[in-house]
Amino acid sequence: MFSVEIHPAVYAELEYSRAWYEERADTLGIQFLDEVNKAIEIVRESPLMWPRDKDHDILFTDFHTP
């Protein structure tokens, strides 16, 4: 398994997003962070799915807002 480096600014953005979702529905913020962690695991397990040096999106297929 590969390591994934996360820019320090991402943590503040994730916390802001978690709090925003949590204001809208109980446990929605935690569900959001769970999806982020799943996406990070996908990148760790299969980093060669994406070309290097480009930005890419990962869709959250299990995360739905009310």
CHARMM-style PDB file with segment names, atoms N, HN, CA, C and O in Angstrom:
ATOM      1  N   MET     1       0.848  -1.178   0.000  1.00  0.00      PROA
ATOM      2  CA  MET     1       0.000   0.000   0.000  1.00  0.00      PROA
ATOM      3  C   MET     1       0.894   1.242   0.000  1.00  0.00      PROA
ATOM      4  O   MET     1       1.917   1.278   0.685  1.00  0.00      PROA
ATOM      5  N   PHE     2       0.512   2.232  -0.752  1.00  0.00      PROA
ATOM      6  HN  PHE     2      -0.318   2.203  -1.308  1.00  0.00      PROA
ATOM      7  CA  PHE     2       1.267   3.467  -0.868  1.00  0.00      PROA
ATOM      8  C   PHE     2       0.833   4.458   0.206  1.00  0.00      PROA
ATOM      9  O   PHE     2      -0.243   4.333   0.790  1.00  0.00      PROA
ATOM     10  N   SER     3       1.686   5.438   0.451  1.00  0.00      PROA
ATOM     11  HN  SER     3       2.560   5.540  -0.024  1.00  0.00      PROA
ATOM     12  CA  SER     3       1.299   6.505   1.378  1.00  0.00      PROA
ATOM     13  C   SER     3       0.706   7.658   0.579  1.00  0.00      PROA
ATOM     14  O   SER     3       1.024   7.850  -0.594  1.00  0.00      PROA
ATOM     15  N   VAL     4      -0.147   8.408   1.228  1.00  0.00      PROA
ATOM     16  HN  VAL     4      -0.405   8.252   2.182  1.00  0.00      PROA
ATOM     17  CA  VAL     4      -0.796   9.557   0.607  1.00  0.00      PROA
ATOM     18  C   VAL     4      -0.445  10.783   1.431  1.00  0.00      PROA
ATOM     19  O   VAL     4      -0.651  10.802   2.645  1.00  0.00      PROA
ATOM     20  N   GLU     5       0.079  11.794   0.780  1.00  0.00      PROA
ATOM     21  HN  GLU     5       0.247  11.779  -0.206  1.00  0.00      PROA
ATOM     22  CA  GLU     5       0.373  13.050   1.465  1.00  0.00      PROA
ATOM     23  C   GLU     5      -0.812  13.984   1.304  1.00  0.00      PROA
ATOM     24  O   GLU     5      -1.317  14.194   0.201  1.00  0.00      PROA
ATOM     25  N   ILE     6      -1.242  14.536   2.418  1.00  0.00      PROA
ATOM     26  HN  ILE     6      -0.832  14.366   3.314  1.00  0.00      PROA
ATOM     27  CA  ILE     6      -2.373  15.455   2.405  1.00  0.00      PROA
ATOM     28  C   ILE     6      -1.870  16.826   2.827  1.00  0.00      PROA
ATOM     29  O   ILE     6      -1.259  16.980   3.884  1.00  0.00      PROA
ATOM     30  N   HSD     7      -2.131  17.803   1.997  1.00  0.00      PROA
ATOM     31  HN  HSD     7      -2.628  17.678   1.138  1.00  0.00      PROA
ATOM     32  CA  HSD     7      -1.698  19.168   2.282  1.00  0.00      PROA
ATOM     33  C   HSD     7      -2.329  19.628   3.595  1.00  0.00      PROA
ATOM     34  O   HSD     7      -3.515  19.383   3.819  1.00  0.00      PROA
ATOM     35  N   PRO     8      -1.567  20.289   4.468  1.00  0.00      PROA
ATOM     36  CA  PRO     8      -2.097  20.718   5.764  1.00  0.00      PROA
ATOM     37  C   PRO     8      -3.371  21.563   5.677  1.00  0.00      PROA
ATOM     38  O   PRO     8      -4.212  21.493   6.573  1.00  0.00      PROA
ATOM     39  N   ALA     9      -3.526  22.342   4.638  1.00  0.00      PROA
ATOM     40  HN  ALA     9      -2.843  22.399   3.910  1.00  0.00      PROA
ATOM     41  CA  ALA     9      -4.724  23.183   4.505  1.00  0.00      PROA
ATOM     42  C   ALA     9      -5.987  22.345   4.319  1.00  0.00      PROA
ATOM     43  O   ALA     9      -7.092  22.813   4.591  1.00  0.00      PROA
ATOM     44  N   VAL    10      -5.824  21.123   3.862  1.00  0.00      PROA
ATOM     45  HN  VAL    10      -4.926  20.743   3.640  1.00  0.00      PROA
ATOM     46  CA  VAL    10      -6.978  20.252   3.631  1.00  0.00      PROA
ATOM     47  C   VAL    10      -7.693  19.944   4.942  1.00  0.00      PROA
ATOM     48  O   VAL    10      -8.919  19.838   4.965  1.00  0.00      PROA
ATOM     49  N   TYR    11      -6.943  19.800   6.030  1.00  0.00      PROA
ATOM     50  HN  TYR    11      -5.947  19.886   6.011  1.00  0.00      PROA
ATOM     51  CA  TYR    11      -7.561  19.453   7.310  1.00  0.00      PROA
ATOM     52  C   TYR    11      -8.541  20.523   7.774  1.00  0.00      PROA
ATOM     53  O   TYR    11      -9.614  20.198   8.281  1.00  0.00      PROA
ATOM     54  N   ALA    12      -8.189  21.780   7.608  1.00  0.00      PROA
ATOM     55  HN  ALA    12      -7.317  22.044   7.196  1.00  0.00      PROA
ATOM     56  CA  ALA    12      -9.103  22.868   7.980  1.00  0.00      PROA
ATOM     57  C   ALA    12     -10.337  22.859   7.088  1.00  0.00      PROA
ATOM     58  O   ALA    12     -11.449  23.078   7.568  1.00  0.00      PROA
ATOM     59  N   GLU    13     -10.154  22.610   5.809  1.00  0.00      PROA
ATOM     60  HN  GLU    13      -9.251  22.432   5.419  1.00  0.00      PROA
ATOM     61  CA  GLU    13     -11.285  22.550   4.879  1.00  0.00      PROA
ATOM     62  C   GLU    13     -12.206  21.376   5.212  1.00  0.00      PROA
ATOM     63  O   GLU    13     -13.429  21.505   5.160  1.00  0.00      PROA
ATOM     64  N   LEU    14     -11.617  20.240   5.552  1.00  0.00      PROA
ATOM     65  HN  LEU    14     -10.623  20.135   5.595  1.00  0.00      PROA
ATOM     66  CA  LEU    14     -12.425  19.080   5.930  1.00  0.00      PROA
ATOM     67  C   LEU    14     -13.226  19.348   7.200  1.00  0.00      PROA
ATOM     68  O   LEU    14     -14.392  18.967   7.292  1.00  0.00      PROA
ATOM     69  N   GLU    15     -12.605  20.000   8.175  1.00  0.00      PROA
ATOM     70  HN  GLU    15     -11.658  20.310   8.100  1.00  0.00      PROA
ATOM     71  CA  GLU    15     -13.321  20.310   9.415  1.00  0.00      PROA
ATOM     72  C   GLU    15     -14.456  21.288   9.153  1.00  0.00      PROA
ATOM     73  O   GLU    15     -15.547  21.138   9.703  1.00  0.00      PROA
ATOM     74  N   TYR    16     -14.206  22.283   8.323  1.00  0.00      PROA
ATOM     75  HN  TYR    16     -13.320  22.405   7.876  1.00  0.00      PROA
ATOM     76  CA  TYR    16     -15.261  23.235   7.964  1.00  0.00      PROA
ATOM     77  C   TYR    16     -16.426  22.503   7.284  1.00  0.00      PROA
ATOM     78  O   TYR    16     -17.590  22.741   7.607  1.00  0.00      PROA
ATOM     79  N   SER    17     -16.105  21.625   6.355  1.00  0.00      PROA
ATOM     80  HN  SER    17     -15.159  21.432   6.093  1.00  0.00      PROA
ATOM     81  CA  SER    17     -17.140  20.880   5.630  1.00  0.00      PROA
ATOM     82  C   SER    17     -17.891  19.935   6.557  1.00  0.00      PROA
ATOM     83  O   SER    17     -19.112  19.815   6.466  1.00  0.00      PROA
ATOM     84  N   ARG    18     -17.168  19.264   7.446  1.00  0.00      PROA
ATOM     85  HN  ARG    18     -16.175  19.361   7.520  1.00  0.00      PROA
ATOM     86  CA  ARG    18     -17.813  18.364   8.400  1.00  0.00      PROA
ATOM     87  C   ARG    18     -18.819  19.128   9.250  1.00  0.00      PROA
ATOM     88  O   ARG    18     -19.952  18.684   9.428  1.00  0.00      PROA
ATOM     89  N   ALA    19     -18.402  20.278   9.773  1.00  0.00      PROA
ATOM     90  HN  ALA    19     -17.481  20.639   9.628  1.00  0.00      PROA
ATOM     91  CA  ALA    19     -19.290  21.087  10.613  1.00  0.00      PROA
ATOM     92  C   ALA    19     -20.501  21.573   9.817  1.00  0.00      PROA
ATOM     93  O   ALA    19     -21.618  21.589  10.333  1.00  0.00      PROA
ATOM     94  N   TRP    20     -20.282  21.967   8.567  1.00  0.00      PROA
ATOM     95  HN  TRP    20     -19.375  21.954   8.148  1.00  0.00      PROA
ATOM     96  CA  TRP    20     -21.379  22.445   7.720  1.00  0.00      PROA
ATOM     97  C   TRP    20     -22.414  21.343   7.522  1.00  0.00      PROA
ATOM     98  O   TRP    20     -23.612  21.587   7.664  1.00  0.00      PROA
ATOM     99  N   TYR    21     -21.964  20.135   7.195  1.00  0.00      PROA
ATOM    100  HN  TYR    21     -20.991  19.936   7.079  1.00  0.00      PROA
ATOM    101  CA  TYR    21     -22.893  19.015   7.006  1.00  0.00      PROA
ATOM    102  C   TYR    21     -23.575  18.638   8.319  1.00  0.00      PROA
ATOM    103  O   TYR    21     -24.760  18.303   8.333  1.00  0.00      PROA
ATOM    104  N   GLU    22     -22.839  18.690   9.404  1.00  0.00      PROA
ATOM    105  HN  GLU    22     -21.876  18.962   9.392  1.00  0.00      PROA
ATOM    106  CA  GLU    22     -23.396  18.313  10.700  1.00  0.00      PROA
ATOM    107  C   GLU    22     -24.513  19.267  11.124  1.00  0.00      PROA
ATOM    108  O   GLU    22     -25.452  18.857  11.806  1.00  0.00      PROA
ATOM    109  N   GLU    23     -24.415  20.534  10.724  1.00  0.00      PROA
ATOM    110  HN  GLU    23     -23.653  20.867  10.170  1.00  0.00      PROA
ATOM    111  CA  GLU    23     -25.477  21.502  11.024  1.00  0.00      PROA
ATOM    112  C   GLU    23     -26.775  21.149  10.300  1.00  0.00      PROA
ATOM    113  O   GLU    23     -27.859  21.503  10.763  1.00  0.00      PROA
ATOM    114  N   ARG    24     -26.673  20.473   9.200  1.00  0.00      PROA
ATOM    115  HN  ARG    24     -25.792  20.185   8.824  1.00  0.00      PROA
ATOM    116  CA  ARG    24     -27.841  20.154   8.394  1.00  0.00      PROA
ATOM    117  C   ARG    24     -28.523  18.856   8.810  1.00  0.00      PROA
ATOM    118  O   ARG    24     -29.735  18.713   8.646  1.00  0.00      PROA
ATOM    119  N   ALA    25     -27.769  17.927   9.337  1.00  0.00      PROA
ATOM    120  HN  ALA    25     -26.784  18.044   9.469  1.00  0.00      PROA
ATOM    121  CA  ALA    25     -28.362  16.663   9.781  1.00  0.00      PROA
ATOM    122  C   ALA    25     -27.380  15.949  10.712  1.00  0.00      PROA
ATOM    123  O   ALA    25     -26.176  15.910  10.457  1.00  0.00      PROA
ATOM    124  N   ASP    26     -27.918  15.390  11.789  1.00  0.00      PROA
ATOM    125  HN  ASP    26     -28.896  15.422  11.995  1.00  0.00      PROA
ATOM    126  CA  ASP    26     -27.075  14.639  12.722  1.00  0.00      PROA
ATOM    127  C   ASP    26     -26.350  13.524  11.985  1.00  0.00      PROA
ATOM    128  O   ASP    26     -26.928  12.845  11.136  1.00  0.00      PROA
ATOM    129  N   THR    27     -25.137  13.352  12.302  1.00  0.00      PROA
ATOM    130  HN  THR    27     -24.667  13.904  12.992  1.00  0.00      PROA
ATOM    131  CA  THR    27     -24.218  12.331  11.766  1.00  0.00      PROA
ATOM    132  C   THR    27     -23.831  12.536  10.302  1.00  0.00      PROA
ATOM    133  O   THR    27     -23.028  11.763   9.778  1.00  0.00      PROA
ATOM    134  N   LEU    28     -24.372  13.546   9.629  1.00  0.00      PROA
ATOM    135  HN  LEU    28     -25.024  14.174  10.054  1.00  0.00      PROA
ATOM    136  CA  LEU    28     -24.017  13.758   8.223  1.00  0.00      PROA
ATOM    137  C   LEU    28     -22.547  14.163   8.080  1.00  0.00      PROA
ATOM    138  O   LEU    28     -21.891  13.784   7.109  1.00  0.00      PROA
ATOM    139  N   GLY    29     -22.035  14.920   9.032  1.00  0.00      PROA
ATOM    140  HN  GLY    29     -22.567  15.228   9.820  1.00  0.00      PROA
ATOM    141  CA  GLY    29     -20.625  15.302   8.999  1.00  0.00      PROA
ATOM    142  C   GLY    29     -19.710  14.099   9.109  1.00  0.00      PROA
ATOM    143  O   GLY    29     -18.694  14.016   8.420  1.00  0.00      PROA
ATOM    144  N   ILE    30     -20.074  13.168   9.979  1.00  0.00      PROA
ATOM    145  HN  ILE    30     -20.900  13.236  10.539  1.00  0.00      PROA
ATOM    146  CA  ILE    30     -19.287  11.945  10.133  1.00  0.00      PROA
ATOM    147  C   ILE    30     -19.375  11.094   8.871  1.00  0.00      PROA
ATOM    148  O   ILE    30     -18.380  10.505   8.449  1.00  0.00      PROA
ATOM    149  N   GLN    31     -20.553  11.027   8.272  1.00  0.00      PROA
ATOM    150  HN  GLN    31     -21.361  11.506   8.615  1.00  0.00      PROA
ATOM    151  CA  GLN    31     -20.706  10.283   7.017  1.00  0.00      PROA
ATOM    152  C   GLN    31     -19.821  10.883   5.927  1.00  0.00      PROA
ATOM    153  O   GLN    31     -19.224  10.157   5.132  1.00  0.00      PROA
ATOM    154  N   PHE    32     -19.742  12.210   5.895  1.00  0.00      PROA
ATOM    155  HN  PHE    32     -20.227  12.800   6.541  1.00  0.00      PROA
ATOM    156  CA  PHE    32     -18.886  12.889   4.926  1.00  0.00      PROA
ATOM    157  C   PHE    32     -17.427  12.478   5.132  1.00  0.00      PROA
ATOM    158  O   PHE    32     -16.741  12.121   4.174  1.00  0.00      PROA
ATOM    159  N   LEU    33     -16.953  12.527   6.380  1.00  0.00      PROA
ATOM    160  HN  LEU    33     -17.510  12.817   7.158  1.00  0.00      PROA
ATOM    161  CA  LEU    33     -15.564  12.154   6.653  1.00  0.00      PROA
ATOM    162  C   LEU    33     -15.306  10.679   6.347  1.00  0.00      PROA
ATOM    163  O   LEU    33     -14.214  10.321   5.904  1.00  0.00      PROA
ATOM    164  N   ASP    34     -16.294   9.830   6.577  1.00  0.00      PROA
ATOM    165  HN  ASP    34     -17.180  10.121   6.937  1.00  0.00      PROA
ATOM    166  CA  ASP    34     -16.150   8.415   6.207  1.00  0.00      PROA
ATOM    167  C   ASP    34     -15.922   8.268   4.705  1.00  0.00      PROA
ATOM    168  O   ASP    34     -15.091   7.468   4.275  1.00  0.00      PROA
ATOM    169  N   GLU    35     -16.655   9.033   3.916  1.00  0.00      PROA
ATOM    170  HN  GLU    35     -17.330   9.682   4.265  1.00  0.00      PROA
ATOM    171  CA  GLU    35     -16.487   8.977   2.456  1.00  0.00      PROA
ATOM    172  C   GLU    35     -15.116   9.500   2.038  1.00  0.00      PROA
ATOM    173  O   GLU    35     -14.494   8.958   1.124  1.00  0.00      PROA
ATOM    174  N   VAL    36     -14.647  10.549   2.705  1.00  0.00      PROA
ATOM    175  HN  VAL    36     -15.153  10.989   3.447  1.00  0.00      PROA
ATOM    176  CA  VAL    36     -13.303  11.067   2.416  1.00  0.00      PROA
ATOM    177  C   VAL    36     -12.272   9.979   2.699  1.00  0.00      PROA
ATOM    178  O   VAL    36     -11.368   9.754   1.895  1.00  0.00      PROA
ATOM    179  N   ASN    37     -12.407   9.312   3.831  1.00  0.00      PROA
ATOM    180  HN  ASN    37     -13.142   9.495   4.484  1.00  0.00      PROA
ATOM    181  CA  ASN    37     -11.465   8.243   4.177  1.00  0.00      PROA
ATOM    182  C   ASN    37     -11.517   7.092   3.179  1.00  0.00      PROA
ATOM    183  O   ASN    37     -10.477   6.524   2.844  1.00  0.00      PROA
ATOM    184  N   LYS    38     -12.698   6.740   2.703  1.00  0.00      PROA
ATOM    185  HN  LYS    38     -13.542   7.201   2.976  1.00  0.00      PROA
ATOM    186  CA  LYS    38     -12.815   5.700   1.667  1.00  0.00      PROA
ATOM    187  C   LYS    38     -12.071   6.120   0.400  1.00  0.00      PROA
ATOM    188  O   LYS    38     -11.375   5.313  -0.215  1.00  0.00      PROA
ATOM    189  N   ALA    39     -12.222   7.383   0.018  1.00  0.00      PROA
ATOM    190  HN  ALA    39     -12.788   8.039   0.517  1.00  0.00      PROA
ATOM    191  CA  ALA    39     -11.550   7.880  -1.186  1.00  0.00      PROA
ATOM    192  C   ALA    39     -10.036   7.835  -1.026  1.00  0.00      PROA
ATOM    193  O   ALA    39      -9.320   7.474  -1.960  1.00  0.00      PROA
ATOM    194  N   ILE    40      -9.551   8.200   0.151  1.00  0.00      PROA
ATOM    195  HN  ILE    40     -10.133   8.493   0.909  1.00  0.00      PROA
ATOM    196  CA  ILE    40      -8.109   8.145   0.405  1.00  0.00      PROA
ATOM    197  C   ILE    40      -7.613   6.707   0.317  1.00  0.00      PROA
ATOM    198  O   ILE    40      -6.536   6.456  -0.223  1.00  0.00      PROA
ATOM    199  N   GLU    41      -8.381   5.770   0.835  1.00  0.00      PROA
ATOM    200  HN  GLU    41      -9.257   5.974   1.273  1.00  0.00      PROA
ATOM    201  CA  GLU    41      -7.999   4.358   0.751  1.00  0.00      PROA
ATOM    202  C   GLU    41      -7.940   3.876  -0.696  1.00  0.00      PROA
ATOM    203  O   GLU    41      -7.053   3.101  -1.055  1.00  0.00      PROA
ATOM    204  N   ILE    42      -8.864   4.322  -1.518  1.00  0.00      PROA
ATOM    205  HN  ILE    42      -9.584   4.952  -1.227  1.00  0.00      PROA
ATOM    206  CA  ILE    42      -8.838   3.956  -2.939  1.00  0.00      PROA
ATOM    207  C   ILE    42      -7.541   4.438  -3.577  1.00  0.00      PROA
ATOM    208  O   ILE    42      -6.910   3.702  -4.336  1.00  0.00      PROA
ATOM    209  N   VAL    43      -7.147   5.654  -3.276  1.00  0.00      PROA
ATOM    210  HN  VAL    43      -7.659   6.252  -2.660  1.00  0.00      PROA
ATOM    211  CA  VAL    43      -5.906   6.200  -3.834  1.00  0.00      PROA
ATOM    212  C   VAL    43      -4.706   5.426  -3.302  1.00  0.00      PROA
ATOM    213  O   VAL    43      -3.783   5.122  -4.058  1.00  0.00      PROA
ATOM    214  N   ARG    44      -4.707   5.105  -2.017  1.00  0.00      PROA
ATOM    215  HN  ARG    44      -5.457   5.351  -1.403  1.00  0.00      PROA
ATOM    216  CA  ARG    44      -3.598   4.336  -1.435  1.00  0.00      PROA
ATOM    217  C   ARG    44      -3.459   2.964  -2.085  1.00  0.00      PROA
ATOM    218  O   ARG    44      -2.351   2.519  -2.382  1.00  0.00      PROA
ATOM    219  N   GLU    45      -4.579   2.307  -2.300  1.00  0.00      PROA
ATOM    220  HN  GLU    45      -5.479   2.670  -2.058  1.00  0.00      PROA
ATOM    221  CA  GLU    45      -4.543   0.949  -2.826  1.00  0.00      PROA
ATOM    222  C   GLU    45      -4.268   0.890  -4.326  1.00  0.00      PROA
ATOM    223  O   GLU    45      -3.698  -0.087  -4.811  1.00  0.00      PROA
ATOM    224  N   SER    46      -4.666   1.920  -5.058  1.00  0.00      PROA
ATOM    225  HN  SER    46      -5.129   2.713  -4.664  1.00  0.00      PROA
ATOM    226  CA  SER    46      -4.528   1.890  -6.524  1.00  0.00      PROA
ATOM    227  C   SER    46      -4.081   3.245  -7.070  1.00  0.00      PROA
ATOM    228  O   SER    46      -4.796   3.853  -7.866  1.00  0.00      PROA
ATOM    229  N   PRO    47      -2.925   3.718  -6.658  1.00  0.00      PROA
ATOM    230  CA  PRO    47      -2.504   5.056  -7.092  1.00  0.00      PROA
ATOM    231  C   PRO    47      -2.223   5.162  -8.588  1.00  0.00      PROA
ATOM    232  O   PRO    47      -2.239   6.261  -9.144  1.00  0.00      PROA
ATOM    233  N   LEU    48      -1.970   4.049  -9.234  1.00  0.00      PROA
ATOM    234  HN  LEU    48      -1.957   3.157  -8.783  1.00  0.00      PROA
ATOM    235  CA  LEU    48      -1.637   4.094 -10.656  1.00  0.00      PROA
ATOM    236  C   LEU    48      -2.871   4.206 -11.549  1.00  0.00      PROA
ATOM    237  O   LEU    48      -2.754   4.225 -12.775  1.00  0.00      PROA
ATOM    238  N   MET    49      -4.046   4.280 -10.939  1.00  0.00      PROA
ATOM    239  HN  MET    49      -4.141   4.265  -9.944  1.00  0.00      PROA
ATOM    240  CA  MET    49      -5.274   4.467 -11.718  1.00  0.00      PROA
ATOM    241  C   MET    49      -5.318   5.860 -12.351  1.00  0.00      PROA
ATOM    242  O   MET    49      -6.051   6.088 -13.314  1.00  0.00      PROA
ATOM    243  N   TRP    50      -4.533   6.782 -11.807  1.00  0.00      PROA
ATOM    244  HN  TRP    50      -3.937   6.596 -11.026  1.00  0.00      PROA
ATOM    245  CA  TRP    50      -4.547   8.159 -12.284  1.00  0.00      PROA
ATOM    246  C   TRP    50      -3.150   8.559 -12.729  1.00  0.00      PROA
ATOM    247  O   TRP    50      -2.166   8.171 -12.100  1.00  0.00      PROA
ATOM    248  N   PRO    51      -3.051   9.328 -13.806  1.00  0.00      PROA
ATOM    249  CA  PRO    51      -1.743   9.832 -14.232  1.00  0.00      PROA
ATOM    250  C   PRO    51      -1.161  10.760 -13.164  1.00  0.00      PROA
ATOM    251  O   PRO    51      -1.895  11.446 -12.453  1.00  0.00      PROA
ATOM    252  N   ARG    52       0.139  10.769 -13.067  1.00  0.00      PROA
ATOM    253  HN  ARG    52       0.735  10.212 -13.644  1.00  0.00      PROA
ATOM    254  CA  ARG    52       0.798  11.666 -12.105  1.00  0.00      PROA
ATOM    255  C   ARG    52       0.705  13.110 -12.567  1.00  0.00      PROA
ATOM    256  O   ARG    52       0.474  13.396 -13.742  1.00  0.00      PROA
ATOM    257  N   ASP    53       0.888  14.005 -11.621  1.00  0.00      PROA
ATOM    258  HN  ASP    53       1.075  13.773 -10.666  1.00  0.00      PROA
ATOM    259  CA  ASP    53       0.984  15.442 -11.885  1.00  0.00      PROA
ATOM    260  C   ASP    53      -0.276  16.045 -12.492  1.00  0.00      PROA
ATOM    261  O   ASP    53      -0.196  17.030 -13.226  1.00  0.00      PROA
ATOM    262  N   LYS    54      -1.422  15.473 -12.201  1.00  0.00      PROA
ATOM    263  HN  LYS    54      -1.487  14.673 -11.605  1.00  0.00      PROA
ATOM    264  CA  LYS    54      -2.686  16.049 -12.649  1.00  0.00      PROA
ATOM    265  C   LYS    54      -3.675  15.970 -11.501  1.00  0.00      PROA
ATOM    266  O   LYS    54      -3.568  15.102 -10.634  1.00  0.00      PROA
ATOM    267  N   ASP    55      -4.622  16.868 -11.500  1.00  0.00      PROA
ATOM    268  HN  ASP    55      -4.709  17.573 -12.204  1.00  0.00      PROA
ATOM    269  CA  ASP    55      -5.696  16.820 -10.511  1.00  0.00      PROA
ATOM    270  C   ASP    55      -6.782  15.877 -11.005  1.00  0.00      PROA
ATOM    271  O   ASP    55      -7.073  15.817 -12.199  1.00  0.00      PROA
ATOM    272  N   HSD    56      -7.370  15.149 -10.082  1.00  0.00      PROA
ATOM    273  HN  HSD    56      -7.134  15.198  -9.112  1.00  0.00      PROA
ATOM    274  CA  HSD    56      -8.418  14.197 -10.439  1.00  0.00      PROA
ATOM    275  C   HSD    56      -9.527  14.237  -9.401  1.00  0.00      PROA
ATOM    276  O   HSD    56      -9.301  14.624  -8.255  1.00  0.00      PROA
ATOM    277  N   ASP    57     -10.704  13.844  -9.801  1.00  0.00      PROA
ATOM    278  HN  ASP    57     -10.887  13.531 -10.733  1.00  0.00      PROA
ATOM    279  CA  ASP    57     -11.859  13.791  -8.913  1.00  0.00      PROA
ATOM    280  C   ASP    57     -12.170  12.345  -8.550  1.00  0.00      PROA
ATOM    281  O   ASP    57     -11.956  11.423  -9.337  1.00  0.00      PROA
ATOM    282  N   ILE    58     -12.679  12.176  -7.337  1.00  0.00      PROA
ATOM    283  HN  ILE    58     -12.853  12.925  -6.698  1.00  0.00      PROA
ATOM    284  CA  ILE    58     -13.222  10.891  -6.918  1.00  0.00      PROA
ATOM    285  C   ILE    58     -14.643  11.171  -6.458  1.00  0.00      PROA
ATOM    286  O   ILE    58     -14.862  12.010  -5.584  1.00  0.00      PROA
ATOM    287  N   LEU    59     -15.597  10.481  -7.034  1.00  0.00      PROA
ATOM    288  HN  LEU    59     -15.420   9.799  -7.744  1.00  0.00      PROA
ATOM    289  CA  LEU    59     -16.995  10.685  -6.665  1.00  0.00      PROA
ATOM    290  C   LEU    59     -17.324   9.930  -5.386  1.00  0.00      PROA
ATOM    291  O   LEU    59     -16.880   8.800  -5.184  1.00  0.00      PROA
ATOM    292  N   PHE    60     -18.107  10.568  -4.531  1.00  0.00      PROA
ATOM    293  HN  PHE    60     -18.468  11.486  -4.696  1.00  0.00      PROA
ATOM    294  CA  PHE    60     -18.593   9.930  -3.306  1.00  0.00      PROA
ATOM    295  C   PHE    60     -19.918   9.258  -3.640  1.00  0.00      PROA
ATOM    296  O   PHE    60     -20.961   9.911  -3.626  1.00  0.00      PROA
ATOM    297  N   THR    61     -19.891   7.988  -3.935  1.00  0.00      PROA
ATOM    298  HN  THR    61     -19.043   7.458  -3.947  1.00  0.00      PROA
ATOM    299  CA  THR    61     -21.101   7.299  -4.381  1.00  0.00      PROA
ATOM    300  C   THR    61     -22.043   6.939  -3.243  1.00  0.00      PROA
ATOM    301  O   THR    61     -23.233   6.731  -3.479  1.00  0.00      PROA
ATOM    302  N   ASP    62     -21.540   6.860  -2.010  1.00  0.00      PROA
ATOM    303  HN  ASP    62     -20.573   7.029  -1.819  1.00  0.00      PROA
ATOM    304  CA  ASP    62     -22.381   6.469  -0.878  1.00  0.00      PROA
ATOM    305  C   ASP    62     -22.790   7.639   0.000  1.00  0.00      PROA
ATOM    306  O   ASP    62     -23.402   7.432   1.048  1.00  0.00      PROA
ATOM    307  N   PHE    63     -22.470   8.848  -0.395  1.00  0.00      PROA
ATOM    308  HN  PHE    63     -21.972   9.016  -1.246  1.00  0.00      PROA
ATOM    309  CA  PHE    63     -22.771  10.020   0.431  1.00  0.00      PROA
ATOM    310  C   PHE    63     -23.915  10.796  -0.200  1.00  0.00      PROA
ATOM    311  O   PHE    63     -23.810  11.291  -1.322  1.00  0.00      PROA
ATOM    312  N   HSD    64     -25.001  10.891   0.539  1.00  0.00      PROA
ATOM    313  HN  HSD    64     -25.087  10.489   1.450  1.00  0.00      PROA
ATOM    314  CA  HSD    64     -26.185  11.585   0.038  1.00  0.00      PROA
ATOM    315  C   HSD    64     -26.684  12.553   1.102  1.00  0.00      PROA
ATOM    316  O   HSD    64     -26.816  12.187   2.270  1.00  0.00      PROA
ATOM    317  N   THR    65     -26.956  13.769   0.700  1.00  0.00      PROA
ATOM    318  HN  THR    65     -26.849  14.066  -0.249  1.00  0.00      PROA
ATOM    319  CA  THR    65     -27.495  14.752   1.636  1.00  0.00      PROA
ATOM    320  C   THR    65     -29.014  14.682   1.624  1.00  0.00      PROA
ATOM    321  O   THR    65     -29.623  14.310   0.620  1.00  0.00      PROA
ATOM    322  N   PRO    66     -29.620  15.045   2.754  1.00  0.00      PROA
ATOM    323  CA  PRO    66     -31.093  14.998   2.812  1.00  0.00      PROA
ATOM    324  C   PRO    66     -31.739  16.059   1.950  1.00  0.00      PROA
ATOM    325  OT1 PRO    66     -32.966  16.146   1.894  1.00  0.00      PROA
TER     326      PRO     66
END
